[in-house]
Amino acid sequence: MNKYFRMVTMAYLILLSAVLGAGLYAGIVVAPVTFNTELWLGSQVLSHFQEGLIMTENFVRLSYLVDFALVMIFLYESYKYKMFERDSITTLSAIIAIASGLFFGHYYLPDILTMQLAGEVMTSSDTFARVHAASEIDFKIFTMALLVLIVRNMQKACR
């Protein structure tokens, strides 16, 4: 591996790690704090719907980072594939990361935003609950695919 490609690989791994960290932070820290504001403020200042609006904005902004990472995954892994550095696990995890990342930012988030625009009653529906649960599962799949990409590329880079 030449010097410049090694630097690109390090930047790629840092980007993937940052996206993974941001996603985990949003799910582990931001969501529980946002949806339990009464614990931190002492009283019920925000409704569950308003808390959901705040959380959605967090994920909309996270989706910009996810989209950037998807482009980088496509470019980096395509280059590695073209250079005959093929690994079926890495290729599969890249495809899963790209597909689930696109579903998250361009399928589930717009649906959730549309339902939120319809009002609080719509966000209490079974349809919203199913879409939200599916988006959570999709994002977990995305984070697992990112983790596999990070580990496999670290293994290759450390040889």
Secondary structure as a PSIPRED ss2 file (coil, helix, strand):
# PSIPRED VFORMAT (PSIPRED V4.0)

   1 M C   1.000  0.000  0.000
   2 N C   1.000  0.000  0.000
   3 K H   0.000  1.000  0.000
   4 Y H   0.000  1.000  0.000
   5 F H   0.000  1.000  0.000
   6 R H   0.000  1.000  0.000
   7 M H   0.000  1.000  0.000
   8 V H   0.000  1.000  0.000
   9 T H   0.000  1.000  0.000
  10 M H   0.000  1.000  0.000
  11 A H   0.000  1.000  0.000
  12 Y H   0.000  1.000  0.000
  13 L H   0.000  1.000  0.000
  14 I H   0.000  1.000  0.000
  15 L H   0.000  1.000  0.000
  16 L H   0.000  1.000  0.000
  17 S H   0.000  1.000  0.000
  18 A H   0.000  1.000  0.000
  19 V H   0.000  1.000  0.000
  20 L H   0.000  1.000  0.000
  21 G H   0.000  1.000  0.000
  22 A H   0.000  1.000  0.000
  23 G H   0.000  1.000  0.000
  24 L H   0.000  1.000  0.000
  25 Y H   0.000  1.000  0.000
  26 A H   0.000  1.000  0.000
  27 G H   0.000  1.000  0.000
  28 I H   0.000  1.000  0.000
  29 V H   0.000  1.000  0.000
  30 V H   0.000  1.000  0.000
  31 A H   0.000  1.000  0.000
  32 P H   0.000  1.000  0.000
  33 V H   0.000  1.000  0.000
  34 T H   0.000  1.000  0.000
  35 F C   1.000  0.000  0.000
  36 N C   1.000  0.000  0.000
  37 T H   0.000  1.000  0.000
  38 E H   0.000  1.000  0.000
  39 L H   0.000  1.000  0.000
  40 W H   0.000  1.000  0.000
  41 L H   0.000  1.000  0.000
  42 G C   1.000  0.000  0.000
  43 S C   1.000  0.000  0.000
  44 Q C   1.000  0.000  0.000
  45 V C   1.000  0.000  0.000
  46 L C   1.000  0.000  0.000
  47 S C   1.000  0.000  0.000
  48 H H   0.000  1.000  0.000
  49 F H   0.000  1.000  0.000
  50 Q H   0.000  1.000  0.000
  51 E H   0.000  1.000  0.000
  52 G H   0.000  1.000  0.000
  53 L H   0.000  1.000  0.000
  54 I H   0.000  1.000  0.000
  55 M H   0.000  1.000  0.000
  56 T H   0.000  1.000  0.000
  57 E H   0.000  1.000  0.000
  58 N H   0.000  1.000  0.000
  59 F H   0.000  1.000  0.000
  60 V H   0.000  1.000  0.000
  61 R H   0.000  1.000  0.000
  62 L H   0.000  1.000  0.000
  63 S H   0.000  1.000  0.000
  64 Y H   0.000  1.000  0.000
  65 L H   0.000  1.000  0.000
  66 V H   0.000  1.000  0.000
  67 D H   0.000  1.000  0.000
  68 F H   0.000  1.000  0.000
  69 A H   0.000  1.000  0.000
  70 L H   0.000  1.000  0.000
  71 V H   0.000  1.000  0.000
  72 M H   0.000  1.000  0.000
  73 I H   0.000  1.000  0.000
  74 F H   0.000  1.000  0.000
  75 L H   0.000  1.000  0.000
  76 Y H   0.000  1.000  0.000
  77 E H   0.000  1.000  0.000
  78 S H   0.000  1.000  0.000
  79 Y H   0.000  1.000  0.000
  80 K H   0.000  1.000  0.000
  81 Y H   0.000  1.000  0.000
  82 K H   0.000  1.000  0.000
  83 M C   1.000  0.000  0.000
  84 F C   1.000  0.000  0.000
  85 E C   1.000  0.000  0.000
  86 R C   1.000  0.000  0.000
  87 D C   1.000  0.000  0.000
  88 S H   0.000  1.000  0.000
  89 I H   0.000  1.000  0.000
  90 T H   0.000  1.000  0.000
  91 T H   0.000  1.000  0.000
  92 L H   0.000  1.000  0.000
  93 S H   0.000  1.000  0.000
  94 A H   0.000  1.000  0.000
  95 I H   0.000  1.000  0.000
  96 I H   0.000  1.000  0.000
  97 A H   0.000  1.000  0.000
  98 I H   0.000  1.000  0.000
  99 A H   0.000  1.000  0.000
 100 S H   0.000  1.000  0.000
 101 G H   0.000  1.000  0.000
 102 L H   0.000  1.000  0.000
 103 F H   0.000  1.000  0.000
 104 F H   0.000  1.000  0.000
 105 G H   0.000  1.000  0.000
 106 H H   0.000  1.000  0.000
 107 Y H   0.000  1.000  0.000
 108 Y H   0.000  1.000  0.000
 109 L H   0.000  1.000  0.000
 110 P H   0.000  1.000  0.000
 111 D H   0.000  1.000  0.000
 112 I H   0.000  1.000  0.000
 113 L H   0.000  1.000  0.000
 114 T H   0.000  1.000  0.000
 115 M H   0.000  1.000  0.000
 116 Q H   0.000  1.000  0.000
 117 L H   0.000  1.000  0.000
 118 A C   1.000  0.000  0.000
 119 G C   1.000  0.000  0.000
 120 E H   0.000  1.000  0.000
 121 V H   0.000  1.000  0.000
 122 M H   0.000  1.000  0.000
 123 T H   0.000  1.000  0.000
 124 S C   1.000  0.000  0.000
 125 S C   1.000  0.000  0.000
 126 D H   0.000  1.000  0.000
 127 T H   0.000  1.000  0.000
 128 F H   0.000  1.000  0.000
 129 A H   0.000  1.000  0.000
 130 R H   0.000  1.000  0.000
 131 V H   0.000  1.000  0.000
 132 H H   0.000  1.000  0.000
 133 A H   0.000  1.000  0.000
 134 A H   0.000  1.000  0.000
 135 S H   0.000  1.000  0.000
 136 E H   0.000  1.000  0.000
 137 I H   0.000  1.000  0.000
 138 D H   0.000  1.000  0.000
 139 F H   0.000  1.000  0.000
 140 K H   0.000  1.000  0.000
 141 I H   0.000  1.000  0.000
 142 F H   0.000  1.000  0.000
 143 T H   0.000  1.000  0.000
 144 M H   0.000  1.000  0.000
 145 A H   0.000  1.000  0.000
 146 L H   0.000  1.000  0.000
 147 L H   0.000  1.000  0.000
 148 V H   0.000  1.000  0.000
 149 L H   0.000  1.000  0.000
 150 I H   0.000  1.000  0.000
 151 V H   0.000  1.000  0.000
 152 R H   0.000  1.000  0.000
 153 N H   0.000  1.000  0.000
 154 M H   0.000  1.000  0.000
 155 Q H   0.000  1.000  0.000
 156 K H   0.000  1.000  0.000
 157 A H   0.000  1.000  0.000
 158 C C   1.000  0.000  0.000
 159 R C   1.000  0.000  0.000
